[in-house]
Amino acid sequence: MPTQIPADELKSRLDAGHPTHLVDVRDPWERAIAALKDQQHIPLGELPERMGEIRVPNGALVVIYCHHGVRSLAAAEFLNQQGLSGIVSLAGGIDAWSQRVDPKIPVY
């Protein structure tokens, strides 16, 4: 099973400037409600066809996120099975981020 990163650990990583590439696998309507800055959007259903679009800077950690962390776990597992490394899922998804890191991001 892919590794997960807690929201507060991701925040610390981003604040420290560590190379991190965010990929949002939620549906467009969800992204319209709430999204993290500087992320790439590839809905989970499109991931198999679009995984080649994930261009990760050298040494960057790829953090996949969704609403509650279930779809992002599936996405991270899929990408790991395809031979990509350095892929983790945001534990609890954007919901955890909203509740633990940035309450300005709407909870839905």
Backbone as CSV, one residue per row, in Angstrom:
resi,resn,N_x,N_y,N_z,CA_x,CA_y,CA_z,C_x,C_y,C_z
1,MET,0.846,-1.183,0.000,0.000,0.000,0.000,0.893,1.248,0.000
2,PRO,0.525,2.259,-0.750,1.333,3.484,-0.815,1.423,4.183,0.532
3,THR,2.472,4.912,0.694,2.684,5.701,1.898,1.754,6.909,1.889
4,GLN,1.363,7.331,3.078,0.548,8.533,3.214,1.370,9.606,3.929
5,ILE,1.023,10.848,3.667,1.655,11.961,4.351,0.548,12.740,5.066
6,PRO,0.716,12.996,6.370,-0.284,13.781,7.086,-0.280,15.233,6.614
7,ALA,-1.412,15.895,6.747,-1.557,17.274,6.278,-0.528,18.210,6.912
8,ASP,-0.294,18.078,8.209,0.658,18.977,8.863,2.090,18.736,8.387
9,GLU,2.414,17.499,8.067,3.746,17.199,7.536,3.918,17.768,6.122
10,LEU,2.860,17.678,5.320,2.911,18.279,3.985,3.085,19.788,4.092
11,LYS,2.368,20.410,4.994,2.490,21.863,5.202,3.924,22.226,5.557
12,SER,4.528,21.503,6.480,5.923,21.757,6.873,6.858,21.591,5.687
13,ARG,6.617,20.575,4.898,7.436,20.312,3.713,7.341,21.472,2.724
14,LEU,6.110,21.916,2.464,5.910,23.032,1.531,6.529,24.321,2.073
15,ASP,6.332,24.585,3.366,6.898,25.787,3.984,8.416,25.799,3.923
16,ALA,9.024,24.612,4.016,10.482,24.504,3.981,11.037,24.570,2.559
17,GLY,10.151,24.552,1.570,10.598,24.644,0.185,11.104,23.344,-0.407
18,HIS,10.775,22.216,0.224,11.190,20.926,-0.331,10.427,20.664,-1.625
19,PRO,11.099,20.137,-2.637,10.432,19.892,-3.918,9.236,18.955,-3.741
20,THR,8.078,19.468,-4.121,6.828,18.725,-3.946,5.929,19.012,-5.140
21,HIS,5.352,17.970,-5.692,4.448,18.105,-6.834,3.080,17.575,-6.409
22,LEU,2.076,18.447,-6.371,0.726,18.072,-5.955,-0.116,17.685,-7.162
23,VAL,-0.833,16.572,-7.030,-1.740,16.122,-8.081,-3.118,15.888,-7.454
24,ASP,-4.096,16.634,-7.932,-5.476,16.543,-7.458,-6.231,15.565,-8.361
25,VAL,-6.767,14.475,-7.778,-7.468,13.477,-8.580,-8.993,13.554,-8.411
26,ARG,-9.477,14.654,-7.859,-10.922,14.827,-7.678,-11.584,15.257,-8.985
27,ASP,-12.902,15.202,-8.977,-13.681,15.652,-10.129,-13.643,17.179,-10.216
28,PRO,-13.837,17.726,-11.414,-13.786,19.185,-11.581,-14.729,19.959,-10.660
29,TRP,-15.931,19.445,-10.413,-16.871,20.166,-9.552,-16.324,20.291,-8.133
30,GLU,-15.578,19.288,-7.666,-14.989,19.341,-6.327,-13.866,20.378,-6.273
31,ARG,-13.077,20.382,-7.312,-11.961,21.320,-7.402,-12.463,22.760,-7.423
32,ALA,-13.651,22.977,-7.996,-14.234,24.316,-8.037,-14.597,24.810,-6.633
33,ILE,-14.841,23.886,-5.718,-15.184,24.253,-4.338,-13.937,24.567,-3.533
34,ALA,-12.930,23.711,-3.656,-11.726,23.851,-2.832,-10.548,23.196,-3.530
35,ALA,-9.404,23.866,-3.509,-8.189,23.298,-4.117,-6.965,23.876,-3.438
36,LEU,-5.883,23.122,-3.484,-4.602,23.611,-2.990,-3.915,24.391,-4.101
37,LYS,-3.047,25.296,-3.717,-2.313,26.097,-4.700,-1.281,25.244,-5.430
38,ASP,-0.967,25.658,-6.622,0.133,25.071,-7.398,0.032,23.550,-7.525
39,GLN,-1.123,23.095,-7.993,-1.310,21.663,-8.168,-1.684,21.348,-9.607
40,GLN,-1.526,20.089,-9.952,-1.921,19.587,-11.260,-3.219,18.822,-11.077
41,HIS,-4.144,18.993,-11.989,-5.438,18.329,-11.875,-5.575,17.238,-12.929
42,ILE,-5.724,16.003,-12.463,-6.015,14.869,-13.333,-7.053,14.018,-12.599
43,PRO,-8.333,14.097,-12.987,-9.348,13.286,-12.316,-8.972,11.800,-12.332
44,LEU,-9.309,11.109,-11.275,-8.929,9.707,-11.129,-9.319,8.867,-12.344
45,GLY,-10.503,9.075,-12.887,-10.953,8.302,-14.041,-10.117,8.521,-15.289
46,GLU,-9.394,9.624,-15.349,-8.552,9.938,-16.502,-7.076,9.584,-16.275
47,LEU,-6.750,9.164,-15.069,-5.347,8.930,-14.723,-4.647,7.907,-15.621
48,PRO,-5.263,6.762,-15.934,-4.555,5.804,-16.788,-4.133,6.391,-18.135
49,GLU,-4.997,7.226,-18.730,-4.679,7.809,-20.033,-3.757,9.024,-19.917
50,ARG,-3.758,9.669,-18.774,-3.037,10.942,-18.653,-1.826,10.891,-17.729
51,MET,-1.476,9.721,-17.219,-0.370,9.646,-16.265,0.942,10.168,-16.852
52,GLY,1.083,10.112,-18.165,2.280,10.645,-18.812,2.398,12.155,-18.681
53,GLU,1.308,12.825,-18.310,1.342,14.277,-18.111,1.975,14.680,-16.789
54,ILE,2.160,13.720,-15.898,2.760,14.029,-14.604,4.260,14.193,-14.813
55,ARG,4.694,15.421,-14.805,6.106,15.760,-14.996,6.649,16.247,-13.664
56,VAL,7.455,15.429,-13.048,7.928,15.707,-11.703,9.354,16.236,-11.733
57,PRO,9.574,17.386,-11.091,10.949,17.886,-10.990,11.826,16.862,-10.269
58,ASN,13.099,16.813,-10.629,14.024,15.877,-9.992,13.984,16.004,-8.478
59,GLY,13.864,14.863,-7.822,13.894,14.819,-6.369,12.605,15.234,-5.688
60,ALA,11.567,15.550,-6.450,10.320,15.996,-5.838,9.498,14.804,-5.348
61,LEU,8.801,15.024,-4.261,7.830,14.068,-3.768,6.508,14.370,-4.461
62,VAL,5.852,13.353,-4.985,4.555,13.527,-5.615,3.494,13.214,-4.566
63,VAL,2.648,14.208,-4.290,1.579,14.035,-3.311,0.244,14.066,-4.057
64,ILE,-0.446,12.935,-4.034,-1.749,12.809,-4.665,-2.792,13.139,-3.603
65,TYR,-3.808,13.932,-3.976,-4.856,14.200,-2.997,-6.234,14.170,-3.625
66,CYS,-7.221,13.905,-2.762,-8.627,13.887,-3.151,-9.419,14.493,-1.994
67,HIS,-10.668,14.102,-1.838,-11.510,14.666,-0.785,-11.139,14.123,0.593
68,HIS,-11.191,12.800,0.755,-10.912,12.193,2.060,-9.706,11.247,2.062
69,GLY,-9.036,11.073,0.949,-7.844,10.240,0.908,-8.032,8.845,0.355
70,VAL,-9.255,8.495,-0.035,-9.504,7.146,-0.553,-9.091,7.044,-2.019
71,ARG,-9.568,7.973,-2.835,-9.204,7.951,-4.265,-7.715,8.200,-4.457
72,SER,-7.149,9.054,-3.625,-5.719,9.338,-3.772,-4.873,8.115,-3.427
73,LEU,-5.325,7.300,-2.479,-4.617,6.042,-2.196,-4.652,5.132,-3.408
74,ALA,-5.818,5.025,-4.041,-5.946,4.197,-5.243,-5.051,4.728,-6.355
75,ALA,-5.022,6.047,-6.520,-4.188,6.659,-7.559,-2.714,6.420,-7.292
76,ALA,-2.295,6.602,-6.043,-0.887,6.386,-5.690,-0.491,4.933,-5.912
77,GLU,-1.370,4.018,-5.536,-1.096,2.596,-5.753,-0.965,2.298,-7.248
78,PHE,-1.877,2.833,-8.056,-1.822,2.638,-9.500,-0.502,3.156,-10.066
79,LEU,-0.117,4.378,-9.678,1.121,4.967,-10.208,2.341,4.172,-9.766
80,ASN,2.337,3.688,-8.535,3.442,2.843,-8.071,3.508,1.552,-8.875
81,GLN,2.354,0.961,-9.192,2.325,-0.262,-9.995,2.846,-0.019,-11.407
82,GLN,2.734,1.218,-11.876,3.221,1.567,-13.206,4.722,1.876,-13.204
83,GLY,5.347,1.756,-12.047,6.786,1.950,-11.953,7.234,3.327,-11.503
84,LEU,6.305,4.200,-11.176,6.689,5.518,-10.672,7.030,5.407,-9.190
85,SER,8.005,6.178,-8.756,8.375,6.150,-7.344,8.237,7.551,-6.755
86,GLY,8.327,7.617,-5.433,8.208,8.906,-4.768,6.780,9.431,-4.766
87,ILE,5.804,8.504,-4.731,4.389,8.858,-4.770,3.776,8.588,-3.402
88,VAL,3.093,9.585,-2.841,2.379,9.398,-1.582,0.974,9.995,-1.707
89,SER,0.120,9.608,-0.788,-1.249,10.112,-0.732,-1.384,11.042,0.476
90,LEU,-2.126,12.126,0.304,-2.402,13.027,1.426,-3.422,12.351,2.330
91,ALA,-2.997,11.978,3.530,-3.883,11.308,4.488,-5.061,12.211,4.832
92,GLY,-6.259,11.700,4.641,-7.454,12.473,4.949,-7.846,13.467,3.886
93,GLY,-7.053,13.566,2.823,-7.366,14.429,1.689,-7.443,15.909,2.027
94,ILE,-8.098,16.647,1.127,-8.222,18.088,1.305,-9.095,18.414,2.516
95,ASP,-9.939,17.464,2.920,-10.746,17.649,4.117,-9.835,17.790,5.343
96,ALA,-8.837,16.930,5.458,-7.889,17.020,6.573,-7.089,18.316,6.487
97,TRP,-6.710,18.705,5.274,-5.970,19.956,5.085,-6.814,21.135,5.590
98,SER,-8.086,21.147,5.214,-8.991,22.227,5.628,-9.133,22.284,7.149
99,GLN,-9.225,21.133,7.769,-9.461,21.086,9.210,-8.199,21.279,10.045
100,ARG,-7.038,20.863,9.526,-5.814,20.896,10.339,-4.813,21.973,9.946
101,VAL,-4.910,22.447,8.692,-3.882,23.365,8.199,-4.459,24.728,7.795
102,ASP,-5.450,24.726,6.935,-5.960,25.980,6.383,-7.489,26.015,6.407
103,PRO,-8.056,26.569,7.488,-9.521,26.599,7.602,-10.207,27.505,6.570
104,LYS,-9.420,28.274,5.810,-10.011,29.107,4.753,-10.440,28.266,3.547
105,ILE,-9.899,27.068,3.433,-10.314,26.171,2.345,-11.613,25.518,2.782
106,PRO,-12.671,25.681,1.988,-13.997,25.170,2.382,-14.009,23.661,2.590
107,VAL,-14.788,23.266,3.567,-15.065,21.840,3.808,-16.370,21.534,3.102
108,TYR,-16.409,20.436,2.399,-17.650,20.061,1.706,-17.957,18.614,1.925
